[in-house]
Amino acid sequence: MYGEFPSHWQVLSFTEAVKDSTSRNVKIPRSEYLSQGCIPIVDQGQSLFGGYADDRRLKTDVSLPAIVFGDHTRVFKFIEEEFCLGADGAKLLEPKVNLDKKFLYYYLSSLRIEAAGYSRHFKFLKKNVVPVPPIEEQKRIADILDKADVIHRKRQQAIALADEFLRSVFLDMFGDPVLNPKKLPLKSLESISTFVAGSALPNTEEYDGQDEGVAAFKVGDMNALGNEYYLVRPRKWAKTYKKANALVPEGTIVFPKRGGAIGTNKKRITKVSAVLDPNLMGVIPGESIPLEYLYFWFQLLDLKTISSGSSVPQLNKKDLAPLKVVIPPKPDLDRFVEISRTLRGSKAMQNSALEMAGDLFQSLSQKAFSGEL
């Protein structure tokens, strides 16, 4: 990501600067995670903690704070309390030289690691170099980025509160969609929607505001700034496509269907017509069910619980088709849609503030690791 560093900074290869301390630690399988416990489990998922354990003897043998890297998800985490390590792709990284851990965490997080599907990404991370400024300069940079990160996180928390409010509204109006305590009618997901499984993308080019053609979305696009709710900003664009390509219209619910990304539980709505890559699945709501309602029903669905496949998790039509969806009376559906759209307008302003905070953080990071701060 960074072409040149200041001349007074030492620059080392990744393996000279960082060691992988994963192997000396016990890794807990996901099947053994607890919902509550005395010590958190850190894995490669998007959440800080994946679950909990009750046996402190399983805690990691590492000095805190610690840096954890998701080999499949490319997520970096900075952990400041005792924890256990989750299985399947979590890497524990430690500095081998005089590196401030917060500085190292921010630097590694700023690197662009191209998504490679379910492939492990540590081999790509190791191709980078690591700058080692004087330790006081490292601490100063980390402190500046900490302050910018606090602003960014506060914006994220405000958005999370809005989502939690809508969740409360949904549960109050319709009850738990699995338990269906209000005894509302049920329909299978396949009877109220159409499934589109992603496939090989057509020839694409970098997106630069083109009008002719369609967006070409990959799993990584779900993480892009501005795509937190709608998929609106593609990195790639397809001028032409064929019938064999997975074409979906605006208003399609999209989520990962293969690999570790299923565990992120991310769902998005396409804001433009698009083709989907093989790691994505699209669900198009039928005329009888509002998009906003079905999208939030999906928000309450844990994709991991319905995925199949032993070594590589997968989601297929057979996993989704029989799922039962609660169908409320139309007046209640309309009311929920109205509340959802009102809240979405508020979140749009919050997302704008979040984007500005993100731009500030990225700008400071760029300057920090180029020696311009």
Disulfide bonds with the S-S distance in Angstrom:
none
